[in-house]
Amino acid sequence: MGEIQLANVMNASRLRQGIDYELQVTATNEDGRSLRPDCVVNLPNGIKLAVDAKFPYDAFERSLDEEDADARRELQSKHARDLRSHVKTLREKSYWEAVSPSPEFVVCFIPSDFAMSAALDADRICWPSRRTSESSSSGRRTCCRCCGRLASWSINNRSP
């Protein structure tokens, strides 16, 4: 689901697949380890940025159906913990070692702004750790705005 939403955001942002970004790129780091980010955005000067669209939805979806307020809060807290754990796992993958040249950074695309908001609401104290030197979380709107700006830059700086 996240991969499809990410592709839709890229297309809606006027980015061109095969030129401004690639989907499901398989790359190998110096140790021979294969990595497969869901998307690689081609930035100016040949720089590449890995984007991962996988997302732990289980606790979030269960919280939407839960009628008991205490159980719902616990599921929302679990959702925030699951997301924080996923972001940590992304940092540890070190996509930038295989997709280079790249900043030491990966974007965790969260295809639901509501899911991102729910995680922020459930974990306000610990949540600032979601943005480190190696990773950042991005909801659909933020990703769309960012990609739109990249597309505008790309269009304005294309060779005739």
N, C-alpha and C positions, 0 to 999 in steps of 0.2 A: 504494500500500500504506500509506504513512504517513498519508494523509488518512483512510482507513478506520479505522486503529488509533486516531487522534486522536478521531474521532467516537465510537468505542466507549468510550474513556476518559471523554469528556464525559458520555455517557449513563450509564455505570457510576457516575459521581460524583454523579448525581442533578441535574445541571445540565440546564436545559430549553432546547432549541434554539428560537431565535426570541425568547427572553426573557433567558436568562443568557449565551448565546453565539450566534454566527452562523457558518455555514460558507461558504467560498468567497465572501467579500465583495469586491466590486470598489469601490475608492475612488480618488479623484483628489486629488493634492496641489495646492498653489497654482500650480505651474508647468504644470498640466494633464496631468501624467504619471499614468497609471493603474497602480495596484498591486493585487495580489490575494492577500492573506494567506489561508492555508488556514482560519484560524479567527480570529474576533475575540471575545474574552471581555469581557463587560460587567461592569465593576467598580462598586463603590459610587460615588455622586456623578456618574454619567454617564461615568466614565473607562473607556477601552477599552484592551485589551492584544492586540496582534497575536501570533499563533502560526503558525509555519511548520512544516509536516510533511514537507517534501521532504528527502531524505537521500541522500548518495552511498553506495550499497551495493556497488558493483562490486568494489573491492579487498577489502572485508570478506568477501563471499561467496566470492571466489576463495581467500582465506586459509583458509577452512573446509575446502576440498577439497584443499589443498596438503599433500603428505606430507613433502616436504623441509623440515626445520626452518629452515634459513637463508632459503629462499624464502618460507616462511610468515611469518617475522619481517619480511622486506622488505615483503610485502603488508600486514601489520598496520601497519607504519610509514606506508605509502602511505595506508592507510585513515585514520589519524590526521591526516595532512597534508591529505587530501581533506576531512575533516570541518572542520578548522581553516579551510581556504579557504572552505568553504561558509558557516561562521559569519561570516567576514569579509564575504562577499558579502551576507549578510542585513543586517549593520550598514549597509552602503553603500546598501541599498535604502531605508532611512529610512522604514519603514512608518508611524511615528508622525506623519509629515508629512501623510499621507492619512487615517489613522484617528485622528481627534482628538475630544475631548481625550484625549491618551495620554501616558504617560511615554515618554521617549526610550529605548525598550527594545523588543526583540522576543525571543520565546522560540523556540528551535530545538528542536522536539519530535523526539526520536529514538525511534522505535517499538520498538526492541529494547534492553533493558537490557544484554544481552550485547554488542551492537555498541558501546554507549557504554563499557562496561567494557574492551573490547578496545582502543578508542582511548586511553583513559586509561592502560592498561598499556603501550602502545607509545610514549606521548609524555608521560611524567610531568613532564619538565622544562619543556616549552613549554606544556603543557596549561592551566595557570592562566589563560592569555590567553583561554580560552573564555568567561570571565565578565568582561565589561567593563561600562561604564556603558550600552552600547547593546544587549547581547545576552547570553543565557545558554542553555546547553544543558540539556535536561531529558529524562531517560529516562521510560519508561512508568510506573514506580512513583512516581517523584517527581511527575510531572504528575498522576497519579491522586490522590495525597495532597493536592496543592495544590488541584486542582479540587474534591475532596471538602470541603475547608475552605471554599472559596468557596461551595459549595452550602449548607453548614450555615449560613454567615453569611447567605446569601440567604434561606433558608427562615425563619430566625429574625427577619429584618428585613422580611418581606413585609407589605404592608398587608392587613388582613382582607378 
